[in-house]
Amino acid sequence: MVKYYDYHGTPVTSADLLTIEIEDMQLITAERAKNEIDQMGQSIIDIAEFYKSIGAVEQDTIDAIMKNIDPTVLKELLGIQ
């Protein structure tokens, strides 16, 4: 990982990686997923809305995104009805 960061212009040490890649990384636990299931896909919708606002995509693109966000499998895995 040190080589990766160096290659992309951010020199780091192994100690830095502990903070960057482990301590600062927010993992999604089952409990967090249960609490945030209704927010699933919201970030991609927000990005699509931005692109629509600048004329880069049409409403049908956003409709397609909305149609393809399906939390069914995640809900099944988490035991949510």
C-alpha positions in Angstrom: 0.0 0.0 0.0 2.9 2.4 0.6 3.9 2.0 -3.0 0.3 2.7 -4.1 0.1 5.9 -2.2 3.6 7.0 -3.3 2.6 6.3 -7.0 -0.5 8.5 -6.6 1.5 11.3 -5.1 0.9 10.9 -1.4 4.0 9.6 0.4 3.1 7.7 3.6 4.7 5.5 6.1 3.5 2.1 7.4 2.3 3.9 10.6 0.3 6.3 8.4 -1.4 3.4 6.7 -2.6 2.1 10.1 -4.6 5.3 10.5 -5.6 5.8 6.9 -6.6 2.3 6.1 -7.7 0.8 9.4 -8.5 3.4 12.1 -10.2 5.9 9.8 -12.0 3.3 7.7 -15.7 3.2 8.5 -16.9 -0.4 8.0 -20.6 -1.0 7.6 -21.7 -3.5 10.3 -25.0 -5.4 10.1 -26.4 -3.1 12.8 -25.5 0.0 10.8 -26.8 -1.5 7.6 -30.2 -2.2 9.3 -30.4 1.4 10.6 -29.4 2.9 7.2 -31.2 0.6 4.8 -33.5 3.3 3.7 -30.5 5.4 2.6 -29.2 2.7 0.3 -28.2 4.2 -3.0 -28.9 7.8 -2.0 -25.4 9.0 -2.8 -25.6 7.7 -6.4 -29.0 9.4 -6.7 -27.6 12.6 -5.4 -24.8 12.4 -8.0 -27.2 11.7 -10.8 -29.4 14.7 -9.7 -26.3 16.9 -9.8 -25.5 15.7 -13.4 -29.1 16.4 -14.3 -28.9 19.9 -12.9 -25.9 20.7 -15.2 -27.6 19.1 -18.2 -25.3 16.1 -18.4 -28.0 13.5 -18.0 -31.8 13.4 -18.6 -34.5 12.3 -16.1 -34.7 8.9 -17.7 -31.2 8.2 -16.5 -32.2 9.0 -12.9 -35.4 6.8 -13.3 -33.2 3.9 -14.5 -30.9 4.4 -11.4 -33.9 4.4 -9.1 -35.3 1.3 -10.7 -32.1 -0.6 -10.2 -31.6 0.2 -6.5 -33.1 -2.9 -4.9 -32.4 -3.6 -1.2 -34.2 -6.9 -1.3 -31.1 -9.1 -1.0 -29.6 -7.0 1.7 -32.9 -7.0 3.7 -33.1 -10.7 3.4 -29.5 -11.1 4.6 -30.2 -8.8 7.6 -33.5 -10.4 8.4 -35.5 -7.3 7.7 -39.1 -7.8 6.4 
